[in-house]
Amino acid sequence: MSYNGPKVRISRKIGVNITAKAKKITAKKAYAPGQHGPSKRRGKLSDYGKQLLEKQRLRLQYNISETQMANYYKKAAHMTGNTGNIYIQLLETRLDALVYRAGFARSIYAARQYVAHGHVMVNGNRLDRPSYHVKVNDVISIQTKSQKMEPIQEAIRSVMAPAYLEVSKADFSAKLVYVPPMEEVPITVEIPLVVEYYSR
């Protein structure tokens, strides 16, 4: 199951801003949540604790379930190449992730909702599956009626899409130009620790 709890609280706990609101609040409260947050000293994490933290950071940045995380890892591990790099590529080419990166949504949570509610098309066909694997040269677009939605219009005004997406603000579309290497994906994670966690 994807995370549906308080976004600011979990952002402060894992040290990664997963929404715009979390970014504003953590700028003022750069410490763990709770009444003892400002004075509480974080204990030294074990190797397992570090692996678990990085896995949680990655999972929450893509808003997917633990089962999905494990399945993506298994798939990456059976493919030829660097497992960590392939793992990130599989996650980043999900439809909801690219809707977010293209600037059609202000958070990964909103992107998932837009896809599930049928506001998004791929190559002219409406899709409602957030986990859909987008391929190179596929064109993601927002349905004509949905383009008038204020949250989508607000999001696209301030878009700064990564190089692997060719975005057209005029027609609310984005094309996946290439599968990005891990270094280009705008996430915060130490992927070797995540690989260690799943390869135990």
SULGI-V310103 format. One record per residue. N is the residue number from 1. RES is the residue in three letters. NEAR is the number of other C-alpha atoms within 10 Angstrom. Layout:
n | res | near
N | RES | NEAR
N | RES | NEAR
This chain:
n | res | near
1 | MET | 9
2 | SER | 14
3 | TYR | 15
4 | ASN | 8
5 | GLY | 8
6 | PRO | 9
7 | LYS | 18
8 | VAL | 20
9 | ARG | 17
10 | ILE | 19
11 | SER | 23
12 | ARG | 22
13 | LYS | 18
14 | ILE | 16
15 | GLY | 16
16 | VAL | 20
17 | ASN | 24
18 | ILE | 23
19 | THR | 17
20 | ALA | 12
21 | LYS | 13
22 | ALA | 19
23 | LYS | 17
24 | LYS | 12
25 | ILE | 15
26 | THR | 19
27 | ALA | 10
28 | LYS | 8
29 | LYS | 14
30 | ALA | 14
31 | TYR | 18
32 | ALA | 21
33 | PRO | 17
34 | GLY | 11
35 | GLN | 8
36 | HIS | 10
37 | GLY | 15
38 | PRO | 12
39 | SER | 9
40 | LYS | 12
41 | ARG | 10
42 | ARG | 9
43 | GLY | 6
44 | LYS | 8
45 | LEU | 11
46 | SER | 9
47 | ASP | 11
48 | TYR | 12
49 | GLY | 13
50 | LYS | 16
51 | GLN | 21
52 | LEU | 18
53 | LEU | 20
54 | GLU | 21
55 | LYS | 22
56 | GLN | 17
57 | ARG | 25
58 | LEU | 23
59 | ARG | 19
60 | LEU | 23
61 | GLN | 21
62 | TYR | 23
63 | ASN | 22
64 | ILE | 20
65 | SER | 14
66 | GLU | 15
67 | THR | 11
68 | GLN | 15
69 | MET | 19
70 | ALA | 12
71 | ASN | 12
72 | TYR | 17
73 | TYR | 22
74 | LYS | 15
75 | LYS | 13
76 | ALA | 20
77 | ALA | 18
78 | HIS | 9
79 | MET | 11
80 | THR | 8
81 | GLY | 10
82 | ASN | 10
83 | THR | 19
84 | GLY | 19
85 | ASN | 16
86 | ILE | 22
87 | TYR | 22
88 | ILE | 21
89 | GLN | 18
90 | LEU | 17
91 | LEU | 22
92 | GLU | 22
93 | THR | 21
94 | ARG | 18
95 | LEU | 26
96 | ASP | 33
97 | ALA | 24
98 | LEU | 27
99 | VAL | 27
100 | TYR | 23
101 | ARG | 25
102 | ALA | 29
103 | GLY | 26
104 | PHE | 31
105 | ALA | 25
106 | ARG | 21
107 | SER | 23
108 | ILE | 22
109 | TYR | 23
110 | ALA | 18
111 | ALA | 25
112 | ARG | 23
113 | GLN | 17
114 | TYR | 22
115 | VAL | 22
116 | ALA | 16
117 | HIS | 12
118 | GLY | 15
119 | HIS | 19
120 | VAL | 28
121 | MET | 18
122 | VAL | 20
123 | ASN | 13
124 | GLY | 13
125 | ASN | 12
126 | ARG | 16
127 | LEU | 18
128 | ASP | 19
129 | ARG | 17
130 | PRO | 20
131 | SER | 18
132 | TYR | 15
133 | HIS | 14
134 | VAL | 21
135 | LYS | 16
136 | VAL | 13
137 | ASN | 15
138 | ASP | 15
139 | VAL | 20
140 | ILE | 26
141 | SER | 25
142 | ILE | 24
143 | GLN | 19
144 | THR | 12
145 | LYS | 8
146 | SER | 16
147 | GLN | 17
148 | LYS | 11
149 | MET | 10
150 | GLU | 9
151 | PRO | 14
152 | ILE | 20
153 | GLN | 17
154 | GLU | 14
155 | ALA | 16
156 | ILE | 21
157 | ARG | 11
158 | SER | 11
159 | VAL | 17
160 | MET | 11
161 | ALA | 17
162 | PRO | 16
163 | ALA | 13
164 | TYR | 20
165 | LEU | 22
166 | GLU | 17
167 | VAL | 25
168 | SER | 13
169 | LYS | 15
170 | ALA | 7
171 | ASP | 12
172 | PHE | 20
173 | SER | 23
174 | ALA | 26
175 | LYS | 22
176 | LEU | 21
177 | VAL | 15
178 | TYR | 15
179 | VAL | 19
180 | PRO | 19
181 | PRO | 12
182 | MET | 16
183 | GLU | 9
184 | GLU | 11
185 | VAL | 16
186 | PRO | 11
187 | ILE | 16
188 | THR | 13
189 | VAL | 17
190 | GLU | 16
191 | ILE | 19
192 | PRO | 13
193 | LEU | 20
194 | VAL | 22
195 | VAL | 18
196 | GLU | 15
197 | TYR | 18
198 | TYR | 15
199 | SER | 10
200 | ARG | 6
